[in-house]
């Protein structure tokens, strides 16, 4: 893609999506998948609605399940949940991160964002979401 075309594309994306950050994300998607694929995905409103519904259902399911085992979850309308861990030796976010990683689940530490005792969990496939619930239930000493 030529530099001039890229500049015009970015200007158009800013006009459509409002900010340079949004335009950059769209540009990255186009670079990775091509304009036809990205445009088709945006136009496929049935797919978009299915993805939104799946995400909403899992945010609610994860929140209920994690709160039931004693964890706090920040209310979310995004594609992730922020899980807060107790200030108890062996039950902190760093301990949970190590425990989850040993079982093949990768969550994001968010210390750099000011949440020293929390982990960010992206909504994933059902099997992975259920696996994290089960692993954290075990970690917290609860039966799942």
N, C-alpha and C positions, 0 to 999 in steps of 0.2 A: 504494500500500500504506500503510495507516495506521501511525502511529508505534507504537501498542500491538502491532499484529500483527508489525511488524518486530522489536520487542523480544522477543516470544515466539518468533519464528522464530530469532532469534539464540541465545536460551537453549536451544532445542531442538537447534540445530546444535552448540553447545558440548557438550551432552550426548551427541550422536552422534559427534562428531569430535574431542573432547578438549580443544581449545584455542581461545582467542579468534581466533588467527591462522587456524586451519583454518576456523572458523566464518565469518570475514570472507571468505575465499576462496570458500566455498560461497555466501555472500550475494552476492558480486560476480557469480558465475556465474548465480545465479538472476535478479539484476537485469538482466543482459545477455541472457539466453536464456529466461527464464520457468521457472516451477517444473516444468511438465510435461516440457520438454525436458531439464532437468538430471536429473530423476528417471528419465526414460527412459534417459538415457546411463548413469547409475549402475547401473540394472537390467540393461542390455544387456551381460551378462558376456562374450558372444562378442566384442563390440567392444572391451571393456576388455582382454581377453586378447590380442586381435590387436594393440592399441596397445602393450601391454607387450612382446610378442614383437618387434615392429618396433623398438621403442626399444632393447631388449637387443641385438638383432642389429647395429644401427647403432653403438651404443657400442663393441662389440667390433670391428667393421669399421673404424671411424674410428681407434680406438686402435692397431690393427695397422698401418694405412696411414700414420698420422702418425709412429709410432715408426720405421717403415721408412725415412722420409725424414729422420730425425735429430731429431725433436721429442720432447719428453717429455710424457706425458699422465698426469694424476692419475687413479688408478682411480676409476670412477664407477658408481653404481647409480641415478643420476638421469636426467633427460632432457637432459643436456648433458655435454660433456667440457671439461675445463680443460687448455688447451694451453700448455706452457711453451716459450719461445723461447730460443735461445742468447744469451749475453752477447757478441755480436759485432756491430760496427758494420754497419748495413744489414740485419741479420737479427733485430733485436729485435721485441718485440710491437708497438710503435708503428709500425715499418716494415711489418710484416705487415698490420696493421690498415689502413694507407694503401693498400697493394697490393691487399688483398681488397676494400676499399671501391671502388677504381677499377674493379673487375670486377663490382661489384654484389652483393658478399657482405658482410653486416653481422654482425660478431661483437661481443661485448661486452668492452670493456676492464674489467679488474677491479682497477685500481690502488687504488681506494677500499677494497678488501677485503684489501689487503696483498700483492697479487700484481702488482708493477710490471711484470713481464716475461711476462705471460700473457694469453691471451684465452679467453673462455668461448664455446663454440659449442653452441647448442641443436640437438638432433636435429631435422632437417627432412625434407622430402620427399627421396626417393632422388636425384632429379636435382640438387638443391641440395647434398646431402651429397657426391655425386661431384664436383660442380663445385668445392667447397672443397678437396677432396683434390687435384684436378688443379692448382688455383691455388697451393696451398701447396707442391706438388711443384715447380712452376715457380719460385716464390719462393725455395725452398731450393736450387735448382739441380739438381734431379733430374728424370729422365724419368719420366712416369707411364704 
